Amino acid sequence: MILRAASMTMGIYAITPMKNMPAVIFSIIIGTAIGLIIHFGDIIRKGSIWMQQSMNKVMPSSQSKVGEEEFTSKFVTILVLFCASGTGIYG
């Protein structure tokens, strides 16, 4: 909870002096449109399934088998947390 508040505070502090806010909003809209057109979510899902299969070949584990949907969910969470979070972009 504290890290969320700190991340939001840093983001608000960085946005307030920004003079080119329309350009930022426009780029978010364009990026979202491009992602929807090329089905970027499906590409990430297929990549996570491929990664899971590759990891199972290299390190076979008979103890715990994680389903594709659970692995994809965790993979996307980690990807967003470390690659596209507010603190990742700010840092």
PyMOL Python script that loads the backbone (N, CA, C, O; Angstrom):
from pymol import cmd

cmd.read_pdbstr("""\
ATOM      1  N   MET A   1       0.820  -1.184   0.000  1.00  0.00           N
ATOM      2  CA  MET A   1       0.000   0.000   0.000  1.00  0.00           C
ATOM      3  C   MET A   1       0.872   1.260   0.000  1.00  0.00           C
ATOM      4  O   MET A   1       0.566   2.243  -0.675  1.00  0.00           O
ATOM      5  N   ILE A   2       1.951   1.208   0.763  1.00  0.00           N
ATOM      6  CA  ILE A   2       2.853   2.361   0.835  1.00  0.00           C
ATOM      7  C   ILE A   2       3.548   2.582  -0.505  1.00  0.00           C
ATOM      8  O   ILE A   2       3.700   3.719  -0.951  1.00  0.00           O
ATOM      9  N   LEU A   3       3.970   1.488  -1.148  1.00  0.00           N
ATOM     10  CA  LEU A   3       4.625   1.625  -2.449  1.00  0.00           C
ATOM     11  C   LEU A   3       3.664   2.167  -3.503  1.00  0.00           C
ATOM     12  O   LEU A   3       4.069   2.932  -4.378  1.00  0.00           O
ATOM     13  N   ARG A   4       2.400   1.777  -3.424  1.00  0.00           N
ATOM     14  CA  ARG A   4       1.416   2.327  -4.358  1.00  0.00           C
ATOM     15  C   ARG A   4       1.267   3.833  -4.174  1.00  0.00           C
ATOM     16  O   ARG A   4       1.249   4.601  -5.136  1.00  0.00           O
ATOM     17  N   ALA A   5       1.162   4.229  -2.912  1.00  0.00           N
ATOM     18  CA  ALA A   5       1.015   5.661  -2.625  1.00  0.00           C
ATOM     19  C   ALA A   5       2.253   6.433  -3.071  1.00  0.00           C
ATOM     20  O   ALA A   5       2.138   7.534  -3.609  1.00  0.00           O
ATOM     21  N   ALA A   6       3.439   5.858  -2.847  1.00  0.00           N
ATOM     22  CA  ALA A   6       4.678   6.525  -3.269  1.00  0.00           C
ATOM     23  C   ALA A   6       4.746   6.636  -4.790  1.00  0.00           C
ATOM     24  O   ALA A   6       5.166   7.664  -5.321  1.00  0.00           O
ATOM     25  N   SER A   7       4.334   5.582  -5.489  1.00  0.00           N
ATOM     26  CA  SER A   7       4.340   5.604  -6.942  1.00  0.00           C
ATOM     27  C   SER A   7       3.365   6.640  -7.478  1.00  0.00           C
ATOM     28  O   SER A   7       3.687   7.370  -8.416  1.00  0.00           O
ATOM     29  N   MET A   8       2.179   6.708  -6.891  1.00  0.00           N
ATOM     30  CA  MET A   8       1.193   7.703  -7.319  1.00  0.00           C
ATOM     31  C   MET A   8       1.689   9.124  -7.038  1.00  0.00           C
ATOM     32  O   MET A   8       1.499  10.027  -7.853  1.00  0.00           O
ATOM     33  N   THR A   9       2.318   9.313  -5.894  1.00  0.00           N
ATOM     34  CA  THR A   9       2.839  10.633  -5.539  1.00  0.00           C
ATOM     35  C   THR A   9       3.926  11.065  -6.513  1.00  0.00           C
ATOM     36  O   THR A   9       3.941  12.212  -6.960  1.00  0.00           O
ATOM     37  N   MET A  10       4.840  10.149  -6.846  1.00  0.00           N
ATOM     38  CA  MET A  10       5.889  10.479  -7.810  1.00  0.00           C
ATOM     39  C   MET A  10       5.298  10.817  -9.172  1.00  0.00           C
ATOM     40  O   MET A  10       5.755  11.747  -9.835  1.00  0.00           O
ATOM     41  N   GLY A  11       4.274  10.059  -9.595  1.00  0.00           N
ATOM     42  CA  GLY A  11       3.644  10.320 -10.881  1.00  0.00           C
ATOM     43  C   GLY A  11       2.943  11.665 -10.912  1.00  0.00           C
ATOM     44  O   GLY A  11       3.065  12.410 -11.884  1.00  0.00           O
ATOM     45  N   ILE A  12       2.208  11.982  -9.853  1.00  0.00           N
ATOM     46  CA  ILE A  12       1.517  13.271  -9.785  1.00  0.00           C
ATOM     47  C   ILE A  12       2.527  14.410  -9.750  1.00  0.00           C
ATOM     48  O   ILE A  12       2.346  15.429 -10.417  1.00  0.00           O
ATOM     49  N   TYR A  13       3.586  14.234  -8.972  1.00  0.00           N
ATOM     50  CA  TYR A  13       4.616  15.261  -8.877  1.00  0.00           C
ATOM     51  C   TYR A  13       5.302  15.495 -10.230  1.00  0.00           C
ATOM     52  O   TYR A  13       5.664  16.625 -10.560  1.00  0.00           O
ATOM     53  N   ALA A  14       5.476  14.422 -11.007  1.00  0.00           N
ATOM     54  CA  ALA A  14       6.130  14.545 -12.315  1.00  0.00           C
ATOM     55  C   ALA A  14       5.186  15.130 -13.362  1.00  0.00           C
ATOM     56  O   ALA A  14       5.643  15.774 -14.306  1.00  0.00           O
ATOM     57  N   ILE A  15       3.886  14.919 -13.213  1.00  0.00           N
ATOM     58  CA  ILE A  15       2.927  15.397 -14.209  1.00  0.00           C
ATOM     59  C   ILE A  15       2.596  16.873 -14.029  1.00  0.00           C
ATOM     60  O   ILE A  15       2.370  17.577 -15.013  1.00  0.00           O
ATOM     61  N   THR A  16       2.564  17.346 -12.800  1.00  0.00           N
ATOM     62  CA  THR A  16       2.101  18.721 -12.560  1.00  0.00           C
ATOM     63  C   THR A  16       2.882  19.786 -13.315  1.00  0.00           C
ATOM     64  O   THR A  16       2.249  20.699 -13.845  1.00  0.00           O
ATOM     65  N   PRO A  17       4.214  19.741 -13.404  1.00  0.00           N
ATOM     66  CA  PRO A  17       4.889  20.809 -14.157  1.00  0.00           C
ATOM     67  C   PRO A  17       4.915  20.573 -15.673  1.00  0.00           C
ATOM     68  O   PRO A  17       5.460  21.383 -16.422  1.00  0.00           O
ATOM     69  N   MET A  18       4.323  19.457 -16.118  1.00  0.00           N
ATOM     70  CA  MET A  18       4.389  19.097 -17.526  1.00  0.00           C
ATOM     71  C   MET A  18       3.572  20.065 -18.380  1.00  0.00           C
ATOM     72  O   MET A  18       2.408  20.333 -18.084  1.00  0.00           O
ATOM     73  N   LYS A  19       4.186  20.583 -19.430  1.00  0.00           N
ATOM     74  CA  LYS A  19       3.528  21.530 -20.321  1.00  0.00           C
ATOM     75  C   LYS A  19       2.963  20.846 -21.564  1.00  0.00           C
ATOM     76  O   LYS A  19       2.099  21.401 -22.241  1.00  0.00           O
ATOM     77  N   ASN A  20       3.442  19.662 -21.860  1.00  0.00           N
ATOM     78  CA  ASN A  20       3.036  18.954 -23.081  1.00  0.00           C
ATOM     79  C   ASN A  20       2.105  17.786 -22.778  1.00  0.00           C
ATOM     80  O   ASN A  20       2.245  16.712 -23.363  1.00  0.00           O
ATOM     81  N   MET A  21       1.159  17.987 -21.871  1.00  0.00           N
ATOM     82  CA  MET A  21       0.258  16.918 -21.489  1.00  0.00           C
ATOM     83  C   MET A  21      -0.595  16.403 -22.653  1.00  0.00           C
ATOM     84  O   MET A  21      -0.819  15.195 -22.726  1.00  0.00           O
ATOM     85  N   PRO A  22      -1.083  17.247 -23.563  1.00  0.00           N
ATOM     86  CA  PRO A  22      -1.849  16.700 -24.701  1.00  0.00           C
ATOM     87  C   PRO A  22      -1.042  15.708 -25.544  1.00  0.00           C
ATOM     88  O   PRO A  22      -1.604  14.741 -26.058  1.00  0.00           O
ATOM     89  N   ALA A  23       0.232  15.928 -25.688  1.00  0.00           N
ATOM     90  CA  ALA A  23       1.064  15.003 -26.455  1.00  0.00           C
ATOM     91  C   ALA A  23       1.162  13.650 -25.749  1.00  0.00           C
ATOM     92  O   ALA A  23       1.167  12.607 -26.402  1.00  0.00           O
ATOM     93  N   VAL A  24       1.237  13.666 -24.430  1.00  0.00           N
ATOM     94  CA  VAL A  24       1.297  12.421 -23.665  1.00  0.00           C
ATOM     95  C   VAL A  24      -0.013  11.658 -23.799  1.00  0.00           C
ATOM     96  O   VAL A  24      -0.007  10.450 -24.037  1.00  0.00           O
ATOM     97  N   ILE A  25      -1.117  12.343 -23.649  1.00  0.00           N
ATOM     98  CA  ILE A  25      -2.428  11.700 -23.767  1.00  0.00           C
ATOM     99  C   ILE A  25      -2.622  11.161 -25.188  1.00  0.00           C
ATOM    100  O   ILE A  25      -3.120  10.050 -25.372  1.00  0.00           O
ATOM    101  N   PHE A  26      -2.232  11.944 -26.181  1.00  0.00           N
ATOM    102  CA  PHE A  26      -2.348  11.511 -27.570  1.00  0.00           C
ATOM    103  C   PHE A  26      -1.506  10.259 -27.829  1.00  0.00           C
ATOM    104  O   PHE A  26      -1.948   9.348 -28.528  1.00  0.00           O
ATOM    105  N   SER A  27      -0.307  10.213 -27.272  1.00  0.00           N
ATOM    106  CA  SER A  27       0.549   9.043 -27.473  1.00  0.00           C
ATOM    107  C   SER A  27      -0.024   7.809 -26.791  1.00  0.00           C
ATOM    108  O   SER A  27       0.127   6.701 -27.306  1.00  0.00           O
ATOM    109  N   ILE A  28      -0.678   7.973 -25.644  1.00  0.00           N
ATOM    110  CA  ILE A  28      -1.322   6.839 -24.976  1.00  0.00           C
ATOM    111  C   ILE A  28      -2.473   6.314 -25.831  1.00  0.00           C
ATOM    112  O   ILE A  28      -2.642   5.103 -25.971  1.00  0.00           O
ATOM    113  N   ILE A  29      -3.262   7.221 -26.402  1.00  0.00           N
ATOM    114  CA  ILE A  29      -4.381   6.809 -27.252  1.00  0.00           C
ATOM    115  C   ILE A  29      -3.872   6.096 -28.504  1.00  0.00           C
ATOM    116  O   ILE A  29      -4.403   5.051 -28.880  1.00  0.00           O
ATOM    117  N   ILE A  30      -2.853   6.651 -29.146  1.00  0.00           N
ATOM    118  CA  ILE A  30      -2.287   6.026 -30.352  1.00  0.00           C
ATOM    119  C   ILE A  30      -1.666   4.669 -30.017  1.00  0.00           C
ATOM    120  O   ILE A  30      -1.852   3.706 -30.761  1.00  0.00           O
ATOM    121  N   GLY A  31      -0.937   4.586 -28.917  1.00  0.00           N
ATOM    122  CA  GLY A  31      -0.330   3.314 -28.510  1.00  0.00           C
ATOM    123  C   GLY A  31      -1.365   2.251 -28.211  1.00  0.00           C
ATOM    124  O   GLY A  31      -1.179   1.087 -28.566  1.00  0.00           O
ATOM    125  N   THR A  32      -2.458   2.636 -27.561  1.00  0.00           N
ATOM    126  CA  THR A  32      -3.536   1.693 -27.292  1.00  0.00           C
ATOM    127  C   THR A  32      -4.173   1.215 -28.589  1.00  0.00           C
ATOM    128  O   THR A  32      -4.450   0.026 -28.746  1.00  0.00           O
ATOM    129  N   ALA A  33      -4.404   2.136 -29.516  1.00  0.00           N
ATOM    130  CA  ALA A  33      -5.001   1.760 -30.803  1.00  0.00           C
ATOM    131  C   ALA A  33      -4.096   0.798 -31.570  1.00  0.00           C
ATOM    132  O   ALA A  33      -4.573  -0.190 -32.129  1.00  0.00           O
ATOM    133  N   ILE A  34      -2.814   1.076 -31.599  1.00  0.00           N
ATOM    134  CA  ILE A  34      -1.877   0.190 -32.300  1.00  0.00           C
ATOM    135  C   ILE A  34      -1.843  -1.181 -31.635  1.00  0.00           C
ATOM    136  O   ILE A  34      -1.826  -2.203 -32.321  1.00  0.00           O
ATOM    137  N   GLY A  35      -1.834  -1.209 -30.308  1.00  0.00           N
ATOM    138  CA  GLY A  35      -1.842  -2.480 -29.585  1.00  0.00           C
ATOM    139  C   GLY A  35      -3.082  -3.304 -29.873  1.00  0.00           C
ATOM    140  O   GLY A  35      -3.004  -4.526 -30.005  1.00  0.00           O
ATOM    141  N   LEU A  36      -4.229  -2.641 -29.971  1.00  0.00           N
ATOM    142  CA  LEU A  36      -5.463  -3.357 -30.298  1.00  0.00           C
ATOM    143  C   LEU A  36      -5.470  -3.844 -31.737  1.00  0.00           C
ATOM    144  O   LEU A  36      -5.959  -4.938 -32.018  1.00  0.00           O
ATOM    145  N   ILE A  37      -4.936  -3.047 -32.647  1.00  0.00           N
ATOM    146  CA  ILE A  37      -4.919  -3.433 -34.066  1.00  0.00           C
ATOM    147  C   ILE A  37      -4.029  -4.661 -34.292  1.00  0.00           C
ATOM    148  O   ILE A  37      -4.410  -5.576 -35.022  1.00  0.00           O
ATOM    149  N   ILE A  38      -2.850  -4.682 -33.669  1.00  0.00           N
ATOM    150  CA  ILE A  38      -1.928  -5.808 -33.888  1.00  0.00           C
ATOM    151  C   ILE A  38      -2.151  -6.946 -32.896  1.00  0.00           C
ATOM    152  O   ILE A  38      -1.398  -7.919 -32.886  1.00  0.00           O
ATOM    153  N   HIS A  39      -3.187  -6.826 -32.058  1.00  0.00           N
ATOM    154  CA  HIS A  39      -3.518  -7.867 -31.073  1.00  0.00           C
ATOM    155  C   HIS A  39      -2.314  -8.170 -30.171  1.00  0.00           C
ATOM    156  O   HIS A  39      -1.897  -9.320 -30.032  1.00  0.00           O
ATOM    157  N   PHE A  40      -1.777  -7.124 -29.571  1.00  0.00           N
ATOM    158  CA  PHE A  40      -0.575  -7.251 -28.747  1.00  0.00           C
ATOM    159  C   PHE A  40      -0.805  -8.162 -27.537  1.00  0.00           C
ATOM    160  O   PHE A  40       0.115  -8.855 -27.102  1.00  0.00           O
ATOM    161  N   GLY A  41      -2.014  -8.163 -26.997  1.00  0.00           N
ATOM    162  CA  GLY A  41      -2.328  -9.047 -25.868  1.00  0.00           C
ATOM    163  C   GLY A  41      -2.191 -10.511 -26.234  1.00  0.00           C
ATOM    164  O   GLY A  41      -1.694 -11.311 -25.442  1.00  0.00           O
ATOM    165  N   ASP A  42      -2.630 -10.865 -27.434  1.00  0.00           N
ATOM    166  CA  ASP A  42      -2.492 -12.252 -27.894  1.00  0.00           C
ATOM    167  C   ASP A  42      -1.026 -12.626 -28.093  1.00  0.00           C
ATOM    168  O   ASP A  42      -0.623 -13.754 -27.811  1.00  0.00           O
ATOM    169  N   ILE A  43      -0.235 -11.675 -28.579  1.00  0.00           N
ATOM    170  CA  ILE A  43       1.194 -11.927 -28.773  1.00  0.00           C
ATOM    171  C   ILE A  43       1.865 -12.188 -27.427  1.00  0.00           C
ATOM    172  O   ILE A  43       2.697 -13.088 -27.315  1.00  0.00           O
ATOM    173  N   ILE A  44       1.511 -11.410 -26.409  1.00  0.00           N
ATOM    174  CA  ILE A  44       2.082 -11.605 -25.076  1.00  0.00           C
ATOM    175  C   ILE A  44       1.637 -12.952 -24.509  1.00  0.00           C
ATOM    176  O   ILE A  44       2.435 -13.658 -23.892  1.00  0.00           O
ATOM    177  N   ARG A  45       0.358 -13.314 -24.717  1.00  0.00           N
ATOM    178  CA  ARG A  45      -0.139 -14.598 -24.228  1.00  0.00           C
ATOM    179  C   ARG A  45       0.606 -15.751 -24.885  1.00  0.00           C
ATOM    180  O   ARG A  45       1.022 -16.687 -24.201  1.00  0.00           O
ATOM    181  N   LYS A  46       0.782 -15.698 -26.206  1.00  0.00           N
ATOM    182  CA  LYS A  46       1.510 -16.758 -26.916  1.00  0.00           C
ATOM    183  C   LYS A  46       2.962 -16.816 -26.463  1.00  0.00           C
ATOM    184  O   LYS A  46       3.533 -17.898 -26.323  1.00  0.00           O
ATOM    185  N   GLY A  47       3.557 -15.649 -26.235  1.00  0.00           N
ATOM    186  CA  GLY A  47       4.937 -15.608 -25.733  1.00  0.00           C
ATOM    187  C   GLY A  47       5.069 -16.218 -24.354  1.00  0.00           C
ATOM    188  O   GLY A  47       6.059 -16.892 -24.070  1.00  0.00           O
ATOM    189  N   SER A  48       4.091 -15.994 -23.491  1.00  0.00           N
ATOM    190  CA  SER A  48       4.161 -16.570 -22.154  1.00  0.00           C
ATOM    191  C   SER A  48       3.971 -18.081 -22.200  1.00  0.00           C
ATOM    192  O   SER A  48       4.610 -18.806 -21.437  1.00  0.00           O
ATOM    193  N   ILE A  49       3.099 -18.566 -23.087  1.00  0.00           N
ATOM    194  CA  ILE A  49       2.923 -20.017 -23.243  1.00  0.00           C
ATOM    195  C   ILE A  49       4.208 -20.644 -23.776  1.00  0.00           C
ATOM    196  O   ILE A  49       4.631 -21.699 -23.305  1.00  0.00           O
ATOM    197  N   TRP A  50       4.825 -19.995 -24.756  1.00  0.00           N
ATOM    198  CA  TRP A  50       6.094 -20.497 -25.294  1.00  0.00           C
ATOM    199  C   TRP A  50       7.162 -20.513 -24.207  1.00  0.00           C
ATOM    200  O   TRP A  50       7.936 -21.466 -24.113  1.00  0.00           O
ATOM    201  N   MET A  51       7.209 -19.461 -23.384  1.00  0.00           N
ATOM    202  CA  MET A  51       8.200 -19.392 -22.308  1.00  0.00           C
ATOM    203  C   MET A  51       7.968 -20.502 -21.285  1.00  0.00           C
ATOM    204  O   MET A  51       8.921 -21.117 -20.807  1.00  0.00           O
ATOM    205  N   GLN A  52       6.703 -20.758 -20.950  1.00  0.00           N
ATOM    206  CA  GLN A  52       6.398 -21.815 -19.995  1.00  0.00           C
ATOM    207  C   GLN A  52       6.812 -23.175 -20.543  1.00  0.00           C
ATOM    208  O   GLN A  52       7.387 -23.986 -19.818  1.00  0.00           O
ATOM    209  N   GLN A  53       6.526 -23.431 -21.813  1.00  0.00           N
ATOM    210  CA  GLN A  53       6.902 -24.710 -22.415  1.00  0.00           C
ATOM    211  C   GLN A  53       8.419 -24.860 -22.467  1.00  0.00           C
ATOM    212  O   GLN A  53       8.942 -25.947 -22.221  1.00  0.00           O
ATOM    213  N   SER A  54       9.128 -23.782 -22.783  1.00  0.00           N
ATOM    214  CA  SER A  54      10.591 -23.829 -22.824  1.00  0.00           C
ATOM    215  C   SER A  54      11.169 -24.094 -21.439  1.00  0.00           C
ATOM    216  O   SER A  54      12.116 -24.866 -21.290  1.00  0.00           O
ATOM    217  N   MET A  55      10.597 -23.453 -20.433  1.00  0.00           N
ATOM    218  CA  MET A  55      11.092 -23.657 -19.070  1.00  0.00           C
ATOM    219  C   MET A  55      10.811 -25.071 -18.597  1.00  0.00           C
ATOM    220  O   MET A  55      11.625 -25.655 -17.882  1.00  0.00           O
ATOM    221  N   ASN A  56       9.659 -25.637 -18.987  1.00  0.00           N
ATOM    222  CA  ASN A  56       9.350 -27.012 -18.604  1.00  0.00           C
ATOM    223  C   ASN A  56      10.289 -28.011 -19.266  1.00  0.00           C
ATOM    224  O   ASN A  56      10.572 -29.060 -18.689  1.00  0.00           O
ATOM    225  N   LYS A  57      10.782 -27.704 -20.481  1.00  0.00           N
ATOM    226  CA  LYS A  57      11.734 -28.592 -21.145  1.00  0.00           C
ATOM    227  C   LYS A  57      13.096 -28.536 -20.470  1.00  0.00           C
ATOM    228  O   LYS A  57      13.753 -29.561 -20.291  1.00  0.00           O
ATOM    229  N   VAL A  58      13.512 -27.331 -20.096  1.00  0.00           N
ATOM    230  CA  VAL A  58      14.834 -27.158 -19.488  1.00  0.00           C
ATOM    231  C   VAL A  58      14.844 -27.635 -18.042  1.00  0.00           C
ATOM    232  O   VAL A  58      15.781 -28.303 -17.605  1.00  0.00           O
ATOM    233  N   MET A  59      13.801 -27.290 -17.311  1.00  0.00           N
ATOM    234  CA  MET A  59      13.721 -27.654 -15.897  1.00  0.00           C
ATOM    235  C   MET A  59      12.417 -28.399 -15.634  1.00  0.00           C
ATOM    236  O   MET A  59      11.470 -27.811 -15.112  1.00  0.00           O
ATOM    237  N   PRO A  60      12.351 -29.674 -15.986  1.00  0.00           N
ATOM    238  CA  PRO A  60      11.104 -30.405 -15.753  1.00  0.00           C
ATOM    239  C   PRO A  60      10.858 -30.569 -14.255  1.00  0.00           C
ATOM    240  O   PRO A  60      11.763 -30.918 -13.497  1.00  0.00           O
ATOM    241  N   SER A  61       9.646 -30.315 -13.855  1.00  0.00           N
ATOM    242  CA  SER A  61       9.286 -30.415 -12.450  1.00  0.00           C
ATOM    243  C   SER A  61       8.004 -31.222 -12.343  1.00  0.00           C
ATOM    244  O   SER A  61       6.966 -30.841 -12.884  1.00  0.00           O
ATOM    245  N   SER A  62       8.090 -32.335 -11.644  1.00  0.00           N
ATOM    246  CA  SER A  62       6.905 -33.174 -11.485  1.00  0.00           C
ATOM    247  C   SER A  62       6.121 -32.774 -10.239  1.00  0.00           C
ATOM    248  O   SER A  62       5.007 -33.256 -10.034  1.00  0.00           O
ATOM    249  N   GLN A  63       6.683 -31.903  -9.407  1.00  0.00           N
ATOM    250  CA  GLN A  63       6.027 -31.547  -8.153  1.00  0.00           C
ATOM    251  C   GLN A  63       4.877 -30.567  -8.362  1.00  0.00           C
ATOM    252  O   GLN A  63       3.778 -30.793  -7.855  1.00  0.00           O
ATOM    253  N   SER A  64       5.107 -29.500  -9.089  1.00  0.00           N
ATOM    254  CA  SER A  64       4.052 -28.503  -9.260  1.00  0.00           C
ATOM    255  C   SER A  64       3.908 -28.146 -10.736  1.00  0.00           C
ATOM    256  O   SER A  64       4.855 -27.709 -11.391  1.00  0.00           O
ATOM    257  N   LYS A  65       2.732 -28.341 -11.216  1.00  0.00           N
ATOM    258  CA  LYS A  65       2.420 -27.963 -12.592  1.00  0.00           C
ATOM    259  C   LYS A  65       1.483 -26.758 -12.533  1.00  0.00           C
ATOM    260  O   LYS A  65       0.372 -26.842 -12.010  1.00  0.00           O
ATOM    261  N   VAL A  66       1.946 -25.658 -13.071  1.00  0.00           N
ATOM    262  CA  VAL A  66       1.141 -24.445 -13.119  1.00  0.00           C
ATOM    263  C   VAL A  66       0.417 -24.427 -14.451  1.00  0.00           C
ATOM    264  O   VAL A  66       1.026 -24.645 -15.498  1.00  0.00           O
ATOM    265  N   GLY A  67      -0.875 -24.167 -14.414  1.00  0.00           N
ATOM    266  CA  GLY A  67      -1.665 -24.122 -15.642  1.00  0.00           C
ATOM    267  C   GLY A  67      -1.265 -22.942 -16.514  1.00  0.00           C
ATOM    268  O   GLY A  67      -0.673 -21.971 -16.045  1.00  0.00           O
ATOM    269  N   GLU A  68      -1.608 -23.052 -17.807  1.00  0.00           N
ATOM    270  CA  GLU A  68      -1.250 -21.992 -18.757  1.00  0.00           C
ATOM    271  C   GLU A  68      -1.881 -20.660 -18.380  1.00  0.00           C
ATOM    272  O   GLU A  68      -1.233 -19.616 -18.464  1.00  0.00           O
ATOM    273  N   GLU A  69      -3.142 -20.692 -17.964  1.00  0.00           N
ATOM    274  CA  GLU A  69      -3.833 -19.447 -17.636  1.00  0.00           C
ATOM    275  C   GLU A  69      -3.221 -18.778 -16.407  1.00  0.00           C
ATOM    276  O   GLU A  69      -3.046 -17.559 -16.383  1.00  0.00           O
ATOM    277  N   GLU A  70      -2.898 -19.565 -15.398  1.00  0.00           N
ATOM    278  CA  GLU A  70      -2.277 -19.011 -14.182  1.00  0.00           C
ATOM    279  C   GLU A  70      -0.887 -18.465 -14.492  1.00  0.00           C
ATOM    280  O   GLU A  70      -0.524 -17.388 -14.020  1.00  0.00           O
ATOM    281  N   PHE A  71      -0.108 -19.205 -15.283  1.00  0.00           N
ATOM    282  CA  PHE A  71       1.229 -18.747 -15.653  1.00  0.00           C
ATOM    283  C   PHE A  71       1.152 -17.449 -16.452  1.00  0.00           C
ATOM    284  O   PHE A  71       1.920 -16.518 -16.207  1.00  0.00           O
ATOM    285  N   THR A  72       0.221 -17.388 -17.412  1.00  0.00           N
ATOM    286  CA  THR A  72       0.049 -16.187 -18.225  1.00  0.00           C
ATOM    287  C   THR A  72      -0.334 -15.005 -17.359  1.00  0.00           C
ATOM    288  O   THR A  72       0.181 -13.902 -17.540  1.00  0.00           O
ATOM    289  N   SER A  73      -1.235 -15.231 -16.421  1.00  0.00           N
ATOM    290  CA  SER A  73      -1.657 -14.158 -15.520  1.00  0.00           C
ATOM    291  C   SER A  73      -0.484 -13.632 -14.700  1.00  0.00           C
ATOM    292  O   SER A  73      -0.305 -12.421 -14.571  1.00  0.00           O
ATOM    293  N   LYS A  74       0.305 -14.533 -14.152  1.00  0.00           N
ATOM    294  CA  LYS A  74       1.465 -14.111 -13.355  1.00  0.00           C
ATOM    295  C   LYS A  74       2.526 -13.451 -14.230  1.00  0.00           C
ATOM    296  O   LYS A  74       3.166 -12.487 -13.811  1.00  0.00           O
ATOM    297  N   PHE A  75       2.712 -13.965 -15.438  1.00  0.00           N
ATOM    298  CA  PHE A  75       3.702 -13.396 -16.355  1.00  0.00           C
ATOM    299  C   PHE A  75       3.339 -11.963 -16.724  1.00  0.00           C
ATOM    300  O   PHE A  75       4.194 -11.078 -16.711  1.00  0.00           O
ATOM    301  N   VAL A  76       2.071 -11.736 -17.053  1.00  0.00           N
ATOM    302  CA  VAL A  76       1.624 -10.385 -17.409  1.00  0.00           C
ATOM    303  C   VAL A  76       1.747  -9.450 -16.214  1.00  0.00           C
ATOM    304  O   VAL A  76       2.136  -8.293 -16.372  1.00  0.00           O
ATOM    305  N   THR A  77       1.421  -9.938 -15.023  1.00  0.00           N
ATOM    306  CA  THR A  77       1.569  -9.122 -13.813  1.00  0.00           C
ATOM    307  C   THR A  77       3.015  -8.711 -13.611  1.00  0.00           C
ATOM    308  O   THR A  77       3.293  -7.544 -13.334  1.00  0.00           O
ATOM    309  N   ILE A  78       3.933  -9.647 -13.743  1.00  0.00           N
ATOM    310  CA  ILE A  78       5.361  -9.342 -13.571  1.00  0.00           C
ATOM    311  C   ILE A  78       5.842  -8.407 -14.676  1.00  0.00           C
ATOM    312  O   ILE A  78       6.612  -7.482 -14.415  1.00  0.00           O
ATOM    313  N   LEU A  79       5.396  -8.640 -15.897  1.00  0.00           N
ATOM    314  CA  LEU A  79       5.789  -7.785 -17.012  1.00  0.00           C
ATOM    315  C   LEU A  79       5.347  -6.346 -16.794  1.00  0.00           C
ATOM    316  O   LEU A  79       6.127  -5.415 -16.996  1.00  0.00           O
ATOM    317  N   VAL A  80       4.113  -6.165 -16.389  1.00  0.00           N
ATOM    318  CA  VAL A  80       3.602  -4.810 -16.148  1.00  0.00           C
ATOM    319  C   VAL A  80       4.276  -4.187 -14.941  1.00  0.00           C
ATOM    320  O   VAL A  80       4.617  -3.004 -14.958  1.00  0.00           O
ATOM    321  N   LEU A  81       4.468  -4.977 -13.890  1.00  0.00           N
ATOM    322  CA  LEU A  81       5.059  -4.448 -12.658  1.00  0.00           C
ATOM    323  C   LEU A  81       6.470  -3.930 -12.884  1.00  0.00           C
ATOM    324  O   LEU A  81       6.818  -2.853 -12.401  1.00  0.00           O
ATOM    325  N   PHE A  82       7.284  -4.684 -13.612  1.00  0.00           N
ATOM    326  CA  PHE A  82       8.684  -4.310 -13.752  1.00  0.00           C
ATOM    327  C   PHE A  82       9.009  -3.544 -15.041  1.00  0.00           C
ATOM    328  O   PHE A  82      10.012  -2.832 -15.092  1.00  0.00           O
ATOM    329  N   CYS A  83       8.190  -3.677 -16.066  1.00  0.00           N
ATOM    330  CA  CYS A  83       8.511  -3.023 -17.338  1.00  0.00           C
ATOM    331  C   CYS A  83       7.656  -1.804 -17.632  1.00  0.00           C
ATOM    332  O   CYS A  83       8.095  -0.910 -18.356  1.00  0.00           O
ATOM    333  N   ALA A  84       6.453  -1.745 -17.095  1.00  0.00           N
ATOM    334  CA  ALA A  84       5.562  -0.650 -17.464  1.00  0.00           C
ATOM    335  C   ALA A  84       4.930   0.038 -16.264  1.00  0.00           C
ATOM    336  O   ALA A  84       3.967   0.787 -16.423  1.00  0.00           O
ATOM    337  N   SER A  85       5.450  -0.201 -15.077  1.00  0.00           N
ATOM    338  CA  SER A  85       4.863   0.457 -13.907  1.00  0.00           C
ATOM    339  C   SER A  85       5.324   1.898 -13.827  1.00  0.00           C
ATOM    340  O   SER A  85       6.275   2.298 -14.499  1.00  0.00           O
ATOM    341  N   GLY A  86       4.650   2.661 -13.010  1.00  0.00           N
ATOM    342  CA  GLY A  86       5.002   4.062 -12.841  1.00  0.00           C
ATOM    343  C   GLY A  86       6.412   4.237 -12.307  1.00  0.00           C
ATOM    344  O   GLY A  86       7.145   5.110 -12.772  1.00  0.00           O
ATOM    345  N   THR A  87       6.800   3.421 -11.338  1.00  0.00           N
ATOM    346  CA  THR A  87       8.152   3.558 -10.792  1.00  0.00           C
ATOM    347  C   THR A  87       9.193   3.067 -11.785  1.00  0.00           C
ATOM    348  O   THR A  87      10.313   3.577 -11.802  1.00  0.00           O
ATOM    349  N   GLY A  88       8.843   2.078 -12.620  1.00  0.00           N
ATOM    350  CA  GLY A  88       9.798   1.621 -13.634  1.00  0.00           C
ATOM    351  C   GLY A  88      10.050   2.677 -14.681  1.00  0.00           C
ATOM    352  O   GLY A  88      11.190   2.901 -15.088  1.00  0.00           O
ATOM    353  N   ILE A  89       8.993   3.324 -15.116  1.00  0.00           N
ATOM    354  CA  ILE A  89       9.142   4.393 -16.107  1.00  0.00           C
ATOM    355  C   ILE A  89       9.822   5.590 -15.479  1.00  0.00           C
ATOM    356  O   ILE A  89      10.697   6.199 -16.093  1.00  0.00           O
ATOM    357  N   TYR A  90       9.432   5.933 -14.268  1.00  0.00           N
ATOM    358  CA  TYR A  90      10.013   7.100 -13.586  1.00  0.00           C
ATOM    359  C   TYR A  90      11.494   6.869 -13.309  1.00  0.00           C
ATOM    360  O   TYR A  90      12.305   7.785 -13.441  1.00  0.00           O
ATOM    361  N   GLY A  91      11.846   5.634 -12.923  1.00  0.00           N
ATOM    362  CA  GLY A  91      13.246   5.317 -12.612  1.00  0.00           C
ATOM    363  C   GLY A  91      14.088   5.308 -13.858  1.00  0.00           C
ATOM    364  O   GLY A  91      15.292   5.061 -13.788  1.00  0.00           O
TER     365      GLY A  91
END
""", "prot")
cmd.dss("prot")
cmd.show_as("cartoon", "prot")
cmd.util.cbc("prot")
cmd.orient("prot")
